[in-house]
Amino acid sequence: MIEQLYEQIDLNETDLFKRIENIGLQKLCIHQKYPHVFDFLASSTQEESDEVKDILRQQIERIYEQGFEKIYDGIDYSKFREGVDIDKAIEILTWTMSGFGEKGLQQIDSFEDIGEFGEQFLKEWKSYSEILRHSFYK
């Protein structure tokens, strides 16, 4: 499912913030359509077996690595203000997305209940995104 999410990324969109917003919308649709997949992924982080935990970690890292490559492929970096270290800006954006995602996971018991929460969550993300856009873009 996550790989399908990455396949839906509009690579013609070169604005980093618009692309990330699109990914958020795609992810919300998948959460609504297949809530148990994400519940399973969330519960997999609680796995205690060292052997299984390591296999899961490797698979999840591979999927995220491929996803981040797609997120940042073909982005128009000329939109960044002069003097902004783009690599550091992307790292800040990645940390923000990860932290924001973790915050959401702590606020919801099951992705089956994502509906209205997901819409509010995306609105809140937009406010953070606008701060970062203003900080990094011309």
One Martini backbone bead per residue (centre of mass of N, CA, C, O) as a GRO file, in nm:
protein
  138
    1MET     BB    1   0.057   0.063  -0.022
    2ILE     BB    2   0.296   0.259   0.003
    3GLU     BB    3   0.398   0.215  -0.283
    4GLN     BB    4   0.138   0.323  -0.413
    5LEU     BB    5   0.163   0.604  -0.304
    6TYR     BB    6   0.431   0.673  -0.456
    7GLU     BB    7   0.304   0.626  -0.744
    8GLN     BB    8   0.097   0.889  -0.705
    9ILE     BB    9   0.305   1.087  -0.754
   10ASP     BB   10   0.343   1.411  -0.880
   11LEU     BB   11   0.625   1.473  -1.080
   12ASN     BB   12   0.528   1.757  -1.207
   13GLU     BB   13   0.559   1.862  -0.928
   14THR     BB   14   0.808   2.110  -0.817
   15ASP     BB   15   0.681   2.180  -0.552
   16LEU     BB   16   0.750   2.072  -0.248
   17PHE     BB   17   0.491   2.153  -0.083
   18LYS     BB   18   0.280   2.046  -0.284
   19ARG     BB   19   0.379   1.756  -0.286
   20ILE     BB   20   0.338   1.698   0.015
   21GLU     BB   21   0.037   1.756   0.015
   22ASN     BB   22  -0.037   1.535  -0.188
   23ILE     BB   23   0.063   1.303  -0.014
   24GLY     BB   24  -0.131   1.352   0.220
   25LEU     BB   25  -0.387   1.301   0.055
   26GLN     BB   26  -0.319   1.015  -0.037
   27LYS     BB   27  -0.287   0.899   0.248
   28LEU     BB   28  -0.573   0.954   0.344
   29CYS     BB   29  -0.714   0.778   0.134
   30ILE     BB   30  -0.577   0.515   0.221
   31HIS     BB   31  -0.666   0.520   0.515
   32GLN     BB   32  -0.972   0.506   0.445
   33LYS     BB   33  -0.959   0.241   0.265
   34TYR     BB   34  -0.693   0.106   0.454
   35PRO     BB   35  -0.670   0.102   0.783
   36HIS     BB   36  -0.528  -0.175   0.863
   37VAL     BB   37  -0.251  -0.130   0.743
   38PHE     BB   38  -0.168   0.103   0.941
   39ASP     BB   39  -0.221  -0.050   1.198
   40PHE     BB   40  -0.008  -0.263   1.144
   41LEU     BB   41   0.236  -0.077   1.123
   42ALA     BB   42   0.208   0.045   1.404
   43SER     BB   43   0.226  -0.237   1.555
   44SER     BB   44   0.515  -0.323   1.450
   45THR     BB   45   0.672  -0.134   1.657
   46GLN     BB   46   0.597  -0.353   1.903
   47GLU     BB   47   0.789  -0.557   1.841
   48GLU     BB   48   0.997  -0.805   2.027
   49SER     BB   49   1.128  -0.970   1.820
   50ASP     BB   50   1.438  -0.952   1.699
   51GLU     BB   51   1.405  -1.092   1.426
   52VAL     BB   52   1.149  -0.939   1.331
   53LYS     BB   53   1.234  -0.648   1.388
   54ASP     BB   54   1.465  -0.641   1.177
   55ILE     BB   55   1.297  -0.699   0.925
   56LEU     BB   56   1.102  -0.463   0.953
   57ARG     BB   57   1.309  -0.236   0.957
   58GLN     BB   58   1.425  -0.290   0.675
   59GLN     BB   59   1.162  -0.254   0.516
   60ILE     BB   60   1.087   0.030   0.612
   61GLU     BB   61   1.349   0.173   0.524
   62ARG     BB   62   1.320   0.111   0.223
   63ILE     BB   63   1.052   0.253   0.174
   64TYR     BB   64   1.136   0.534   0.275
   65GLU     BB   65   1.374   0.579   0.089
   66GLN     BB   66   1.214   0.563  -0.175
   67GLY     BB   67   1.018   0.789  -0.104
   68PHE     BB   68   1.221   1.024  -0.068
   69GLU     BB   69   1.324   1.015  -0.355
   70LYS     BB   70   1.048   1.091  -0.484
   71ILE     BB   71   0.985   1.353  -0.340
   72TYR     BB   72   1.276   1.496  -0.449
   73ASP     BB   73   1.217   1.450  -0.740
   74GLY     BB   74   1.220   1.734  -0.948
   75ILE     BB   75   1.281   1.974  -0.787
   76ASP     BB   76   1.259   2.328  -0.748
   77TYR     BB   77   1.538   2.487  -0.603
   78SER     BB   78   1.503   2.796  -0.699
   79LYS     BB   79   1.287   2.876  -0.468
   80PHE     BB   80   1.507   2.919  -0.292
   81ARG     BB   81   1.672   3.105  -0.100
   82GLU     BB   82   1.935   3.277  -0.066
   83GLY     BB   83   2.146   3.095   0.167
   84VAL     BB   84   2.000   2.832   0.168
   85ASP     BB   85   2.036   2.520   0.296
   86ILE     BB   86   1.889   2.268   0.139
   87ASP     BB   87   1.964   2.017   0.302
   88LYS     BB   88   1.874   2.137   0.575
   89ALA     BB   89   1.585   2.205   0.496
   90ILE     BB   90   1.504   1.912   0.434
   91GLU     BB   91   1.566   1.804   0.714
   92ILE     BB   92   1.363   1.979   0.862
   93LEU     BB   93   1.119   1.877   0.704
   94THR     BB   94   1.149   1.580   0.781
   95TRP     BB   95   1.129   1.617   1.086
   96THR     BB   96   0.854   1.749   1.082
   97MET     BB   97   0.698   1.521   0.949
   98SER     BB   98   0.767   1.302   1.155
   99GLY     BB   99   0.662   1.447   1.409
  100PHE     BB  100   0.375   1.492   1.304
  101GLY     BB  101   0.310   1.194   1.262
  102GLU     BB  102   0.350   1.107   1.557
  103LYS     BB  103   0.134   1.286   1.674
  104GLY     BB  104  -0.100   1.150   1.523
  105LEU     BB  105  -0.059   0.860   1.634
  106GLN     BB  106  -0.121   0.955   1.936
  107GLN     BB  107  -0.432   1.065   1.858
  108ILE     BB  108  -0.489   0.770   1.742
  109ASP     BB  109  -0.618   0.444   1.751
  110SER     BB  110  -0.740   0.435   1.448
  111PHE     BB  111  -0.767   0.447   1.097
  112GLU     BB  112  -1.078   0.409   1.097
  113ASP     BB  113  -1.095   0.721   1.237
  114ILE     BB  114  -0.980   0.946   1.026
  115GLY     BB  115  -1.151   1.140   0.877
  116GLU     BB  116  -1.178   1.424   1.038
  117PHE     BB  117  -0.896   1.414   1.154
  118GLY     BB  118  -0.744   1.422   0.882
  119GLU     BB  119  -0.841   1.700   0.794
  120GLN     BB  120  -0.728   1.855   1.039
  121PHE     BB  121  -0.437   1.761   1.005
  122LEU     BB  122  -0.391   1.899   0.727
  123LYS     BB  123  -0.444   2.185   0.823
  124GLU     BB  124  -0.215   2.191   1.027
  125TRP     BB  125   0.013   2.133   0.831
  126LYS     BB  126  -0.020   2.391   0.660
  127SER     BB  127   0.082   2.583   0.881
  128TYR     BB  128   0.368   2.467   0.889
  129SER     BB  129   0.434   2.486   0.588
  130GLU     BB  130   0.416   2.798   0.568
  131ILE     BB  131   0.653   2.858   0.751
  132LEU     BB  132   0.865   2.707   0.581
  133ARG     BB  133   0.819   2.847   0.316
  134HIS     BB  134   0.888   3.134   0.422
  135SER     BB  135   1.181   3.052   0.515
  136PHE     BB  136   1.289   2.923   0.221
  137TYR     BB  137   1.148   3.105   0.027
  138LYS     BB  138   1.117   3.383  -0.194
   0.00000   0.00000   0.00000
